[in-house]
Amino acid sequence: IVERSTIKHHKIHITNGTRTLVDQRDRSYRRCLNETVE
């Protein structure tokens, strides 16, 4: 889910009702989070 109206550079991942802001520019963190979520 991408919140364009708020921050273009961030993605909001919803897991178990918890929203986590993820900086798309940080590939390392995103990769780690993606492995956890998926």
mmCIF entry with sequence, helices, sheets and N, C-alpha, C, O atoms, coordinates in Angstrom:
data_MODEL
# 
_entry.id   MODEL 
# 
_entity.id                         1 
_entity.type                       polymer 
_entity.pdbx_number_of_molecules   1 
# 
_entity_poly.entity_id                      1 
_entity_poly.type                           'polypeptide(L)' 
_entity_poly.nstd_linkage                   no 
_entity_poly.nstd_monomer                   no 
_entity_poly.pdbx_seq_one_letter_code       IVERSTIKHHKIHITNGTRTLVDQRDRSYRRCLNETVE 
_entity_poly.pdbx_seq_one_letter_code_can   IVERSTIKHHKIHITNGTRTLVDQRDRSYRRCLNETVE 
_entity_poly.pdbx_strand_id                 A 
# 
loop_
_entity_poly_seq.entity_id 
_entity_poly_seq.num 
_entity_poly_seq.mon_id 
_entity_poly_seq.hetero 
1 1  ILE n 
1 2  VAL n 
1 3  GLU n 
1 4  ARG n 
1 5  SER n 
1 6  THR n 
1 7  ILE n 
1 8  LYS n 
1 9  HIS n 
1 10 HIS n 
1 11 LYS n 
1 12 ILE n 
1 13 HIS n 
1 14 ILE n 
1 15 THR n 
1 16 ASN n 
1 17 GLY n 
1 18 THR n 
1 19 ARG n 
1 20 THR n 
1 21 LEU n 
1 22 VAL n 
1 23 ASP n 
1 24 GLN n 
1 25 ARG n 
1 26 ASP n 
1 27 ARG n 
1 28 SER n 
1 29 TYR n 
1 30 ARG n 
1 31 ARG n 
1 32 CYS n 
1 33 LEU n 
1 34 ASN n 
1 35 GLU n 
1 36 THR n 
1 37 VAL n 
1 38 GLU n 
# 
_struct_asym.id          A 
_struct_asym.entity_id   1 
# 
_struct_conf.conf_type_id            HELX_P 
_struct_conf.id                      HELX_P1 
_struct_conf.pdbx_PDB_helix_id       AA1 
_struct_conf.beg_label_comp_id       ARG 
_struct_conf.beg_label_asym_id       A 
_struct_conf.beg_label_seq_id        27 
_struct_conf.pdbx_beg_PDB_ins_code   ? 
_struct_conf.end_label_comp_id       VAL 
_struct_conf.end_label_asym_id       A 
_struct_conf.end_label_seq_id        37 
_struct_conf.pdbx_end_PDB_ins_code   ? 
_struct_conf.beg_auth_comp_id        ARG 
_struct_conf.beg_auth_asym_id        A 
_struct_conf.beg_auth_seq_id         27 
_struct_conf.end_auth_comp_id        VAL 
_struct_conf.end_auth_asym_id        A 
_struct_conf.end_auth_seq_id         37 
_struct_conf.pdbx_PDB_helix_class    1 
_struct_conf.details                 ? 
_struct_conf.pdbx_PDB_helix_length   11 
# 
_struct_conf_type.id          HELX_P 
_struct_conf_type.criteria    ? 
_struct_conf_type.reference   ? 
# 
_struct_sheet.id               AA1 
_struct_sheet.type             ? 
_struct_sheet.number_strands   2 
_struct_sheet.details          ? 
# 
_struct_sheet_order.sheet_id     AA1 
_struct_sheet_order.range_id_1   1 
_struct_sheet_order.range_id_2   2 
_struct_sheet_order.offset       ? 
_struct_sheet_order.sense        anti-parallel 
# 
loop_
_struct_sheet_range.sheet_id 
_struct_sheet_range.id 
_struct_sheet_range.beg_label_comp_id 
_struct_sheet_range.beg_label_asym_id 
_struct_sheet_range.beg_label_seq_id 
_struct_sheet_range.pdbx_beg_PDB_ins_code 
_struct_sheet_range.end_label_comp_id 
_struct_sheet_range.end_label_asym_id 
_struct_sheet_range.end_label_seq_id 
_struct_sheet_range.pdbx_end_PDB_ins_code 
_struct_sheet_range.beg_auth_comp_id 
_struct_sheet_range.beg_auth_asym_id 
_struct_sheet_range.beg_auth_seq_id 
_struct_sheet_range.end_auth_comp_id 
_struct_sheet_range.end_auth_asym_id 
_struct_sheet_range.end_auth_seq_id 
AA1 1 HIS A 10 ? THR A 15 ? HIS A 10 THR A 15 
AA1 2 THR A 18 ? ASP A 23 ? THR A 18 ASP A 23 
# 
loop_
_atom_site.group_PDB 
_atom_site.id 
_atom_site.type_symbol 
_atom_site.label_atom_id 
_atom_site.label_alt_id 
_atom_site.label_comp_id 
_atom_site.label_asym_id 
_atom_site.label_entity_id 
_atom_site.label_seq_id 
_atom_site.pdbx_PDB_ins_code 
_atom_site.Cartn_x 
_atom_site.Cartn_y 
_atom_site.Cartn_z 
_atom_site.occupancy 
_atom_site.B_iso_or_equiv 
_atom_site.pdbx_formal_charge 
_atom_site.auth_seq_id 
_atom_site.auth_comp_id 
_atom_site.auth_asym_id 
_atom_site.auth_atom_id 
_atom_site.pdbx_PDB_model_num 
ATOM 1   N N  . ILE A 1 1  ? 0.853  -1.198  0.000  1.00 0.00 ? 1  ILE A N  1 
ATOM 2   C CA . ILE A 1 1  ? 0.000  0.000   0.000  1.00 0.00 ? 1  ILE A CA 1 
ATOM 3   C C  . ILE A 1 1  ? 0.890  1.250   0.000  1.00 0.00 ? 1  ILE A C  1 
ATOM 4   O O  . ILE A 1 1  ? 1.744  1.406   0.873  1.00 0.00 ? 1  ILE A O  1 
ATOM 5   N N  . VAL A 1 2  ? 0.692  2.117   -0.958 1.00 0.00 ? 2  VAL A N  1 
ATOM 6   C CA . VAL A 1 2  ? 1.512  3.318   -1.042 1.00 0.00 ? 2  VAL A CA 1 
ATOM 7   C C  . VAL A 1 2  ? 0.675  4.543   -0.737 1.00 0.00 ? 2  VAL A C  1 
ATOM 8   O O  . VAL A 1 2  ? -0.323 4.814   -1.404 1.00 0.00 ? 2  VAL A O  1 
ATOM 9   N N  . GLU A 1 3  ? 1.098  5.283   0.287  1.00 0.00 ? 3  GLU A N  1 
ATOM 10  C CA . GLU A 1 3  ? 0.378  6.501   0.647  1.00 0.00 ? 3  GLU A CA 1 
ATOM 11  C C  . GLU A 1 3  ? 0.968  7.669   -0.120 1.00 0.00 ? 3  GLU A C  1 
ATOM 12  O O  . GLU A 1 3  ? 1.897  8.324   0.353  1.00 0.00 ? 3  GLU A O  1 
ATOM 13  N N  . ARG A 1 4  ? 0.429  7.932   -1.305 1.00 0.00 ? 4  ARG A N  1 
ATOM 14  C CA . ARG A 1 4  ? 0.974  9.005   -2.126 1.00 0.00 ? 4  ARG A CA 1 
ATOM 15  C C  . ARG A 1 4  ? 0.662  10.381  -1.521 1.00 0.00 ? 4  ARG A C  1 
ATOM 16  O O  . ARG A 1 4  ? 1.447  11.319  -1.659 1.00 0.00 ? 4  ARG A O  1 
ATOM 17  N N  . SER A 1 5  ? -0.467 10.486  -0.866 1.00 0.00 ? 5  SER A N  1 
ATOM 18  C CA . SER A 1 5  ? -0.894 11.779  -0.335 1.00 0.00 ? 5  SER A CA 1 
ATOM 19  C C  . SER A 1 5  ? -0.027 12.209  0.851  1.00 0.00 ? 5  SER A C  1 
ATOM 20  O O  . SER A 1 5  ? 0.027  13.390  1.194  1.00 0.00 ? 5  SER A O  1 
ATOM 21  N N  . THR A 1 6  ? 0.646  11.245  1.469  1.00 0.00 ? 6  THR A N  1 
ATOM 22  C CA . THR A 1 6  ? 1.479  11.592  2.621  1.00 0.00 ? 6  THR A CA 1 
ATOM 23  C C  . THR A 1 6  ? 2.939  11.730  2.220  1.00 0.00 ? 6  THR A C  1 
ATOM 24  O O  . THR A 1 6  ? 3.462  12.840  2.125  1.00 0.00 ? 6  THR A O  1 
ATOM 25  N N  . ILE A 1 7  ? 3.586  10.612  1.989  1.00 0.00 ? 7  ILE A N  1 
ATOM 26  C CA . ILE A 1 7  ? 5.014  10.656  1.663  1.00 0.00 ? 7  ILE A CA 1 
ATOM 27  C C  . ILE A 1 7  ? 5.285  9.750   0.459  1.00 0.00 ? 7  ILE A C  1 
ATOM 28  O O  . ILE A 1 7  ? 5.038  8.545   0.513  1.00 0.00 ? 7  ILE A O  1 
ATOM 29  N N  . LYS A 1 8  ? 5.785  10.330  -0.610 1.00 0.00 ? 8  LYS A N  1 
ATOM 30  C CA . LYS A 1 8  ? 6.027  9.560   -1.828 1.00 0.00 ? 8  LYS A CA 1 
ATOM 31  C C  . LYS A 1 8  ? 7.157  8.554   -1.635 1.00 0.00 ? 8  LYS A C  1 
ATOM 32  O O  . LYS A 1 8  ? 7.173  7.499   -2.269 1.00 0.00 ? 8  LYS A O  1 
ATOM 33  N N  . HIS A 1 9  ? 8.090  8.885   -0.765 1.00 0.00 ? 9  HIS A N  1 
ATOM 34  C CA . HIS A 1 9  ? 9.289  8.068   -0.622 1.00 0.00 ? 9  HIS A CA 1 
ATOM 35  C C  . HIS A 1 9  ? 9.088  6.909   0.351  1.00 0.00 ? 9  HIS A C  1 
ATOM 36  O O  . HIS A 1 9  ? 9.998  6.109   0.565  1.00 0.00 ? 9  HIS A O  1 
ATOM 37  N N  . HIS A 1 10 ? 7.903  6.821   0.935  1.00 0.00 ? 10 HIS A N  1 
ATOM 38  C CA . HIS A 1 10 ? 7.689  5.787   1.930  1.00 0.00 ? 10 HIS A CA 1 
ATOM 39  C C  . HIS A 1 10 ? 6.555  4.860   1.539  1.00 0.00 ? 10 HIS A C  1 
ATOM 40  O O  . HIS A 1 10 ? 5.615  5.248   0.845  1.00 0.00 ? 10 HIS A O  1 
ATOM 41  N N  . LYS A 1 11 ? 6.667  3.642   1.996  1.00 0.00 ? 11 LYS A N  1 
ATOM 42  C CA . LYS A 1 11 ? 5.623  2.654   1.795  1.00 0.00 ? 11 LYS A CA 1 
ATOM 43  C C  . LYS A 1 11 ? 5.069  2.259   3.159  1.00 0.00 ? 11 LYS A C  1 
ATOM 44  O O  . LYS A 1 11 ? 5.802  2.220   4.147  1.00 0.00 ? 11 LYS A O  1 
ATOM 45  N N  . ILE A 1 12 ? 3.794  1.972   3.207  1.00 0.00 ? 12 ILE A N  1 
ATOM 46  C CA . ILE A 1 12 ? 3.221  1.532   4.481  1.00 0.00 ? 12 ILE A CA 1 
ATOM 47  C C  . ILE A 1 12 ? 2.839  0.059   4.368  1.00 0.00 ? 12 ILE A C  1 
ATOM 48  O O  . ILE A 1 12 ? 1.956  -0.311  3.593  1.00 0.00 ? 12 ILE A O  1 
ATOM 49  N N  . HIS A 1 13 ? 3.512  -0.764  5.146  1.00 0.00 ? 13 HIS A N  1 
ATOM 50  C CA . HIS A 1 13 ? 3.211  -2.184  5.159  1.00 0.00 ? 13 HIS A CA 1 
ATOM 51  C C  . HIS A 1 13 ? 2.300  -2.480  6.343  1.00 0.00 ? 13 HIS A C  1 
ATOM 52  O O  . HIS A 1 13 ? 2.594  -2.091  7.473  1.00 0.00 ? 13 HIS A O  1 
ATOM 53  N N  . ILE A 1 14 ? 1.196  -3.168  6.081  1.00 0.00 ? 14 ILE A N  1 
ATOM 54  C CA . ILE A 1 14 ? 0.277  -3.496  7.172  1.00 0.00 ? 14 ILE A CA 1 
ATOM 55  C C  . ILE A 1 14 ? 0.404  -4.978  7.518  1.00 0.00 ? 14 ILE A C  1 
ATOM 56  O O  . ILE A 1 14 ? 0.115  -5.845  6.693  1.00 0.00 ? 14 ILE A O  1 
ATOM 57  N N  . THR A 1 15 ? 0.834  -5.252  8.726  1.00 0.00 ? 15 THR A N  1 
ATOM 58  C CA . THR A 1 15 ? 0.988  -6.633  9.170  1.00 0.00 ? 15 THR A CA 1 
ATOM 59  C C  . THR A 1 15 ? 0.320  -6.800  10.523 1.00 0.00 ? 15 THR A C  1 
ATOM 60  O O  . THR A 1 15 ? 0.686  -6.138  11.495 1.00 0.00 ? 15 THR A O  1 
ATOM 61  N N  . ASN A 1 16 ? -0.649 -7.678  10.578 1.00 0.00 ? 16 ASN A N  1 
ATOM 62  C CA . ASN A 1 16 ? -1.370 -7.931  11.834 1.00 0.00 ? 16 ASN A CA 1 
ATOM 63  C C  . ASN A 1 16 ? -1.951 -6.644  12.410 1.00 0.00 ? 16 ASN A C  1 
ATOM 64  O O  . ASN A 1 16 ? -1.977 -6.451  13.626 1.00 0.00 ? 16 ASN A O  1 
ATOM 65  N N  . GLY A 1 17 ? -2.416 -5.766  11.522 1.00 0.00 ? 17 GLY A N  1 
ATOM 66  C CA . GLY A 1 17 ? -3.041 -4.530  11.977 1.00 0.00 ? 17 GLY A CA 1 
ATOM 67  C C  . GLY A 1 17 ? -2.037 -3.457  12.372 1.00 0.00 ? 17 GLY A C  1 
ATOM 68  O O  . GLY A 1 17 ? -2.419 -2.384  12.838 1.00 0.00 ? 17 GLY A O  1 
ATOM 69  N N  . THR A 1 18 ? -0.746 -3.749  12.186 1.00 0.00 ? 18 THR A N  1 
ATOM 70  C CA . THR A 1 18 ? 0.279  -2.767  12.542 1.00 0.00 ? 18 THR A CA 1 
ATOM 71  C C  . THR A 1 18 ? 0.858  -2.141  11.284 1.00 0.00 ? 18 THR A C  1 
ATOM 72  O O  . THR A 1 18 ? 1.317  -2.842  10.382 1.00 0.00 ? 18 THR A O  1 
ATOM 73  N N  . ARG A 1 19 ? 0.832  -0.805  11.231 1.00 0.00 ? 19 ARG A N  1 
ATOM 74  C CA . ARG A 1 19 ? 1.352  -0.113  10.066 1.00 0.00 ? 19 ARG A CA 1 
ATOM 75  C C  . ARG A 1 19 ? 2.826  0.247   10.264 1.00 0.00 ? 19 ARG A C  1 
ATOM 76  O O  . ARG A 1 19 ? 3.202  0.869   11.258 1.00 0.00 ? 19 ARG A O  1 
ATOM 77  N N  . THR A 1 20 ? 3.639  -0.152  9.309  1.00 0.00 ? 20 THR A N  1 
ATOM 78  C CA . THR A 1 20 ? 5.063  0.123   9.408  1.00 0.00 ? 20 THR A CA 1 
ATOM 79  C C  . THR A 1 20 ? 5.504  0.969   8.232  1.00 0.00 ? 20 THR A C  1 
ATOM 80  O O  . THR A 1 20 ? 5.324  0.587   7.076  1.00 0.00 ? 20 THR A O  1 
ATOM 81  N N  . LEU A 1 21 ? 6.084  2.124   8.534  1.00 0.00 ? 21 LEU A N  1 
ATOM 82  C CA . LEU A 1 21 ? 6.592  2.981   7.471  1.00 0.00 ? 21 LEU A CA 1 
ATOM 83  C C  . LEU A 1 21 ? 7.948  2.488   7.016  1.00 0.00 ? 21 LEU A C  1 
ATOM 84  O O  . LEU A 1 21 ? 8.857  2.305   7.826  1.00 0.00 ? 21 LEU A O  1 
ATOM 85  N N  . VAL A 1 22 ? 8.083  2.273   5.718  1.00 0.00 ? 22 VAL A N  1 
ATOM 86  C CA . VAL A 1 22 ? 9.336  1.759   5.188  1.00 0.00 ? 22 VAL A CA 1 
ATOM 87  C C  . VAL A 1 22 ? 9.869  2.709   4.128  1.00 0.00 ? 22 VAL A C  1 
ATOM 88  O O  . VAL A 1 22 ? 9.170  3.051   3.174  1.00 0.00 ? 22 VAL A O  1 
ATOM 89  N N  . ASP A 1 23 ? 11.103 3.126   4.303  1.00 0.00 ? 23 ASP A N  1 
ATOM 90  C CA . ASP A 1 23 ? 11.726 4.006   3.336  1.00 0.00 ? 23 ASP A CA 1 
ATOM 91  C C  . ASP A 1 23 ? 12.138 3.194   2.118  1.00 0.00 ? 23 ASP A C  1 
ATOM 92  O O  . ASP A 1 23 ? 12.992 2.313   2.218  1.00 0.00 ? 23 ASP A O  1 
ATOM 93  N N  . GLN A 1 24 ? 11.543 3.482   0.982  1.00 0.00 ? 24 GLN A N  1 
ATOM 94  C CA . GLN A 1 24 ? 11.820 2.723   -0.231 1.00 0.00 ? 24 GLN A CA 1 
ATOM 95  C C  . GLN A 1 24 ? 13.283 2.857   -0.647 1.00 0.00 ? 24 GLN A C  1 
ATOM 96  O O  . GLN A 1 24 ? 13.813 2.001   -1.355 1.00 0.00 ? 24 GLN A O  1 
ATOM 97  N N  . ARG A 1 25 ? 13.931 3.931   -0.207 1.00 0.00 ? 25 ARG A N  1 
ATOM 98  C CA . ARG A 1 25 ? 15.323 4.148   -0.583 1.00 0.00 ? 25 ARG A CA 1 
ATOM 99  C C  . ARG A 1 25 ? 16.252 3.232   0.179  1.00 0.00 ? 25 ARG A C  1 
ATOM 100 O O  . ARG A 1 25 ? 17.391 3.014   -0.232 1.00 0.00 ? 25 ARG A O  1 
ATOM 101 N N  . ASP A 1 26 ? 15.772 2.693   1.292  1.00 0.00 ? 26 ASP A N  1 
ATOM 102 C CA . ASP A 1 26 ? 16.609 1.785   2.076  1.00 0.00 ? 26 ASP A CA 1 
ATOM 103 C C  . ASP A 1 26 ? 16.307 0.357   1.644  1.00 0.00 ? 26 ASP A C  1 
ATOM 104 O O  . ASP A 1 26 ? 15.437 -0.299  2.216  1.00 0.00 ? 26 ASP A O  1 
ATOM 105 N N  . ARG A 1 27 ? 17.015 -0.114  0.647  1.00 0.00 ? 27 ARG A N  1 
ATOM 106 C CA . ARG A 1 27 ? 16.729 -1.438  0.085  1.00 0.00 ? 27 ARG A CA 1 
ATOM 107 C C  . ARG A 1 27 ? 17.037 -2.545  1.071  1.00 0.00 ? 27 ARG A C  1 
ATOM 108 O O  . ARG A 1 27 ? 16.346 -3.562  1.113  1.00 0.00 ? 27 ARG A O  1 
ATOM 109 N N  . SER A 1 28 ? 18.073 -2.345  1.860  1.00 0.00 ? 28 SER A N  1 
ATOM 110 C CA . SER A 1 28 ? 18.479 -3.379  2.812  1.00 0.00 ? 28 SER A CA 1 
ATOM 111 C C  . SER A 1 28 ? 17.376 -3.629  3.833  1.00 0.00 ? 28 SER A C  1 
ATOM 112 O O  . SER A 1 28 ? 17.015 -4.773  4.111  1.00 0.00 ? 28 SER A O  1 
ATOM 113 N N  . TYR A 1 29 ? 16.842 -2.530  4.391  1.00 0.00 ? 29 TYR A N  1 
ATOM 114 C CA . TYR A 1 29 ? 15.783 -2.666  5.392  1.00 0.00 ? 29 TYR A CA 1 
ATOM 115 C C  . TYR A 1 29 ? 14.534 -3.225  4.751  1.00 0.00 ? 29 TYR A C  1 
ATOM 116 O O  . TYR A 1 29 ? 13.838 -4.053  5.338  1.00 0.00 ? 29 TYR A O  1 
ATOM 117 N N  . ARG A 1 30 ? 14.247 -2.759  3.516  1.00 0.00 ? 30 ARG A N  1 
ATOM 118 C CA . ARG A 1 30 ? 13.055 -3.218  2.827  1.00 0.00 ? 30 ARG A CA 1 
ATOM 119 C C  . ARG A 1 30 ? 13.152 -4.707  2.560  1.00 0.00 ? 30 ARG A C  1 
ATOM 120 O O  . ARG A 1 30 ? 12.174 -5.438  2.713  1.00 0.00 ? 30 ARG A O  1 
ATOM 121 N N  . ARG A 1 31 ? 14.336 -5.157  2.159  1.00 0.00 ? 31 ARG A N  1 
ATOM 122 C CA . ARG A 1 31 ? 14.518 -6.567  1.859  1.00 0.00 ? 31 ARG A CA 1 
ATOM 123 C C  . ARG A 1 31 ? 14.299 -7.398  3.107  1.00 0.00 ? 31 ARG A C  1 
ATOM 124 O O  . ARG A 1 31 ? 13.663 -8.452  3.061  1.00 0.00 ? 31 ARG A O  1 
ATOM 125 N N  . CYS A 1 32 ? 14.829 -6.917  4.227  1.00 0.00 ? 32 CYS A N  1 
ATOM 126 C CA . CYS A 1 32 ? 14.688 -7.633  5.491  1.00 0.00 ? 32 CYS A CA 1 
ATOM 127 C C  . CYS A 1 32 ? 13.223 -7.699  5.892  1.00 0.00 ? 32 CYS A C  1 
ATOM 128 O O  . CYS A 1 32 ? 12.741 -8.742  6.334  1.00 0.00 ? 32 CYS A O  1 
ATOM 129 N N  . LEU A 1 33 ? 12.513 -6.582  5.738  1.00 0.00 ? 33 LEU A N  1 
ATOM 130 C CA . LEU A 1 33 ? 11.107 -6.539  6.112  1.00 0.00 ? 33 LEU A CA 1 
ATOM 131 C C  . LEU A 1 33 ? 10.280 -7.431  5.190  1.00 0.00 ? 33 LEU A C  1 
ATOM 132 O O  . LEU A 1 33 ? 9.373  -8.131  5.640  1.00 0.00 ? 33 LEU A O  1 
ATOM 133 N N  . ASN A 1 34 ? 10.598 -7.402  3.902  1.00 0.00 ? 34 ASN A N  1 
ATOM 134 C CA . ASN A 1 34 ? 9.865  -8.217  2.942  1.00 0.00 ? 34 ASN A CA 1 
ATOM 135 C C  . ASN A 1 34 ? 10.019 -9.698  3.253  1.00 0.00 ? 34 ASN A C  1 
ATOM 136 O O  . ASN A 1 34 ? 9.069  -10.469 3.112  1.00 0.00 ? 34 ASN A O  1 
ATOM 137 N N  . GLU A 1 35 ? 11.207 -10.095 3.674  1.00 0.00 ? 35 GLU A N  1 
ATOM 138 C CA . GLU A 1 35 ? 11.432 -11.491 4.025  1.00 0.00 ? 35 GLU A CA 1 
ATOM 139 C C  . GLU A 1 35 ? 10.614 -11.877 5.240  1.00 0.00 ? 35 GLU A C  1 
ATOM 140 O O  . GLU A 1 35 ? 10.170 -13.017 5.371  1.00 0.00 ? 35 GLU A O  1 
ATOM 141 N N  . THR A 1 36 ? 10.420 -10.906 6.133  1.00 0.00 ? 36 THR A N  1 
ATOM 142 C CA . THR A 1 36 ? 9.652  -11.188 7.343  1.00 0.00 ? 36 THR A CA 1 
ATOM 143 C C  . THR A 1 36 ? 8.161  -11.249 7.038  1.00 0.00 ? 36 THR A C  1 
ATOM 144 O O  . THR A 1 36 ? 7.449  -12.114 7.550  1.00 0.00 ? 36 THR A O  1 
ATOM 145 N N  . VAL A 1 37 ? 7.693  -10.324 6.199  1.00 0.00 ? 37 VAL A N  1 
ATOM 146 C CA . VAL A 1 37 ? 6.262  -10.233 5.911  1.00 0.00 ? 37 VAL A CA 1 
ATOM 147 C C  . VAL A 1 37 ? 5.809  -11.353 4.989  1.00 0.00 ? 37 VAL A C  1 
ATOM 148 O O  . VAL A 1 37 ? 4.815  -12.028 5.255  1.00 0.00 ? 37 VAL A O  1 
ATOM 149 N N  . GLU A 1 38 ? 6.548  -11.543 3.904  1.00 0.00 ? 38 GLU A N  1 
ATOM 150 C CA . GLU A 1 38 ? 6.109  -12.531 2.915  1.00 0.00 ? 38 GLU A CA 1 
ATOM 151 C C  . GLU A 1 38 ? 6.460  -13.913 3.408  1.00 0.00 ? 38 GLU A C  1 
ATOM 152 O O  . GLU A 1 38 ? 6.179  -14.900 2.728  1.00 0.00 ? 38 GLU A O  1 
# 
